[in-house]
Structure formats: C-alpha cells, structure tokens
Amino acid sequence: MSVDTQVQRSWFEDVMVPCYNPMEMIPVRGQGSVVWDQQGKEYIDFAGGIAVSCLGHCHPVMVEALMEQANKIWHLSNVMTNEPALRLAKKLTEISFAEKVFFANSGAEANEAALKLARRWAKETHGEEKSEIIAFTQGFHGRTFFTVTVGGQPAYSDGFGPKPGGITHIPYNDLEALKAHLSDKTCAVMMEPLQGEGGVVSPDPEFVQAVRDLCDQHHALLIFDEVQTGNGRTGHFYAYQELGVTPDILSTAKSLGGGFPIGAMLTTTELAQHMKPGVHGSTYGGNPLACAVAEAVVNHISQPSVLQGVAEREQWLKQGLSGLNDKYGLFADIRGKGLLIGAELNDEWKGRARDILVAAGQHGLLLLVAGANVVRFTPSLVITQKEIAQGLEKLDQAIASLV
Ligand SMILES: *Cc1c(COP(=O)(O)O)cnc(C)c1O
C-alpha cells in the first residue's frame, strides 16, 4: 500500500471544518487537463480548479518558475520589496489600464482592498456622505465579511451578526434600477463583467456603458471584479478590454497564479495615492514565490497565440455541448464567453446540475456548477482538442446514466 492510499477520504469528516462537501475521490496528480486519483483513475479536468488552473496542471513554465524561485528566496515581508513582485507589477501595468498594483493572496482580499480604496478615496475627496456601494444580486466577490456582503447572495452573508453598511444591491442588467439608485452619494459600483458564480450571465453591452457613464456623471468609481473573468479566461487578457469600458479599479486572482495563491488590485496613480503607508497591507501580499509563478503565468497567457486559442476551444466545447443537447434535450441555454461557459438546464432537468456533476465524476470528468440549474465549464486555456473530445465523451456517458 502506498502512502497515498493510506490517507482516507473519511478523515475529512473527522478533522476538517465541514464548510465543504468534497467529492469522494482524492486527486493526487495532474498533468495538463488530466488528473489521477489515489486509485489511479483518470479524470478529464473541465473545472480547472474553478477557473484557476489556466495552464492546466504542472505546466513546465510554472514548475520552472517555482523551482527557480524556491532556490533563491521565498519570503521577505513588505518591509522590503522584491524583484518578482516588481517585475509582475510592471507587466500588469503594461497589459492593462492600470498604473499601480497592490498584491494580495486571494480574490476576496483583492476585492477587500478595492472596496477600502474606494471608500478612502471618497472620504478624502468628497467627504463622509459619499459612501454608498452599489452591487448586483447574484454577484460574488469573496467570503470576507465586507466582500460577501457586497456580493448579492444573502445566503452567504446572513447569520454573522451586523453587516457592513452602505451597500445597495440591484438586479444585473437592470438599467432603470441603476438610474434610480446611483447618486452623488454613490462611492463605487462593484460588478463582475460577466457573472460567474451567479450562473454565467453576460452583461448587455449598453448596460456596462451606462454604468460607466452614470459613474462618471456622479463621480463614482467603477470597480470590475475580474477574479474569474481575468487572465485570458474570456479570450482577452481582461474582459473589460473587449467591452470597451475601462474601470477605475480592477481585481484579479484565480488564474493569475495558475494554482499558486495570489490576488491583485489594479488601479490608477491618482487613486493609488490614497493608500499611503500604513493605510492597508498584507503579510504575504507580493510574496516572491507567488509573484514569480504569476509572472511566468502572465507572460505565457498574454501571448497572442494563447489568447486566440481560447476562442477556438470555446467553439469546440460549445459545439460538443449543443451536440449533447441535440441528443438528450437537457439544456435551455449554452452561454458564456471564452472558457467561462454555462449550460443552463431546461425545466425537465431543473435543479439537477449537481446530479450531473456527481455522475460526471463517476465517469471520469471534473465539472462545476453555478447554482442548481447551471453546469459550468472553466477548463485550462491550453486544454487540447483531444482532451475536450475525451471530456465530452465522458459527459455523454454521465448524462446517459441519468436518463
Ligand atoms: C472566486 C471569486 C472571488 C473570490 O476569490 P477567492 O480567491 O476565493 O477569495 C471573488 N470574485 C469572483 C468574481 C470570483 O469568481
């Protein structure tokens, strides 16, 4: 018996805080978009660690960057700066609107920094009154108390006592509601430029433009949460670049480190000056090991060939899904952008997204859901055509087992 098989899934119930409900198998190894569990069973990975493993598992450029930095220096604290952080920040400012970068360790922390910066800016430039944050129902921004409260799913923020105040939620794509609520008291609008967790919902282009215009009119900041959409996921390095609307603050994480924890808040020089020394910080934020891996990931993804390859993979996957829909008639809609794809179940299959995820797991395919009715696909941006075909075949078998 190998060491791997001695670790039992049942330990989870024994020793882990039960805030997750993990699948029965335990993956131990991954290569590209293939993962193997303790028993050596093979899985095709259409989940990509929830839109994180953008180069698949153990991509050589990530492994090389990690090993090289591991032999140099791991951690310094922000009492000093470090080379990988400076190089990564420079690269991020070159490929986006941003002039300044703040590093964190996760999406929630990047958003926490974005919200704190917006509030600080508003107070210093307009006064106490300008504190309202407008966000969207079904939006998701992380699990810290501030970010989960700005997120639009009360089920995630209820039950923890008094919430941070001054937050208003309106429906996504609802222009009238936006006009009715945005005012001179609005400090910032926070939105995902394509709602991920909330069901893979795209914004109407006119809506995004109207958000920008109204923010300008009322001197409010626009914060794009690109934690899920960023780093090539939609086929552009950031989703805003295709929408033609530039935010004032952008948060990024998930695919930024390709599996190594890192997040970042990007903004302008003018806004950044409101975060003077001591105003905000993080022990690990900008850690050299994380930044070295992220630098390699960003350099690789930002190549035109990789970004252009996303659209091609989107086609293969969407065509395969509509083929399965012709065969089984289970999807009401197949939507999303790039490799952030949602397949919404029709009335007959309503509420069965998790059943499909579980059946897929049994047939050797890793999937995600986005709510009870949407099956979500966020594979590696460099998944091969063969891996996509293999995954679709397993999905076919999984669906067949449910009909
Ligand atoms: C995943 C996600 C977050 C939270 O990121 P963590 O790294 O889990 O804190 C925030 N916003 C969006 C849009 C996300 O998809």
The ligand as an SDF file (V2000), in Angstrom:
LIG
                    3D

 15 15  0  0  0  0  0  0  0  0999 V2000
  -13.7590   33.2400   -6.8370 C   0  0  0  0  0  0  0  0  0  0  0  0
  -14.1980   34.6500   -6.8720 C   0  0  0  0  0  0  0  0  0  0  0  0
  -13.8960   35.5380   -5.8180 C   0  0  0  0  0  0  0  0  0  0  0  0
  -13.2420   35.0900   -4.5460 C   0  0  0  0  0  0  0  0  0  0  0  0
  -11.9230   34.6810   -4.7180 O   0  0  0  0  0  0  0  0  0  0  0  0
  -11.1670   33.9130   -3.5160 P   0  0  0  0  0  0  0  0  0  0  0  0
   -9.7960   33.6920   -4.0570 O   0  0  0  0  0  0  0  0  0  0  0  0
  -11.9400   32.6670   -3.2560 O   0  0  0  0  0  0  0  0  0  0  0  0
  -11.1950   34.8120   -2.3460 O   0  0  0  0  0  0  0  0  0  0  0  0
  -14.2520   36.8660   -5.9690 C   0  0  0  0  0  0  0  0  0  0  0  0
  -14.8840   37.3030   -7.0640 N   0  0  0  0  0  0  0  0  0  0  0  0
  -15.2000   36.4880   -8.0890 C   0  0  0  0  0  0  0  0  0  0  0  0
  -15.8740   37.0410   -9.2990 C   0  0  0  0  0  0  0  0  0  0  0  0
  -14.8850   35.1340   -8.0190 C   0  0  0  0  0  0  0  0  0  0  0  0
  -15.2160   34.3080   -9.0250 O   0  0  0  0  0  0  0  0  0  0  0  0
  1  2  1  0
  2  3  1  0
  2 14  2  0
  3  4  1  0
  3 10  2  0
  4  5  1  0
  5  6  1  0
  6  7  2  0
  6  8  1  0
  6  9  1  0
 10 11  1  0
 11 12  2  0
 12 13  1  0
 12 14  1  0
 14 15  1  0
M  END
$$$$
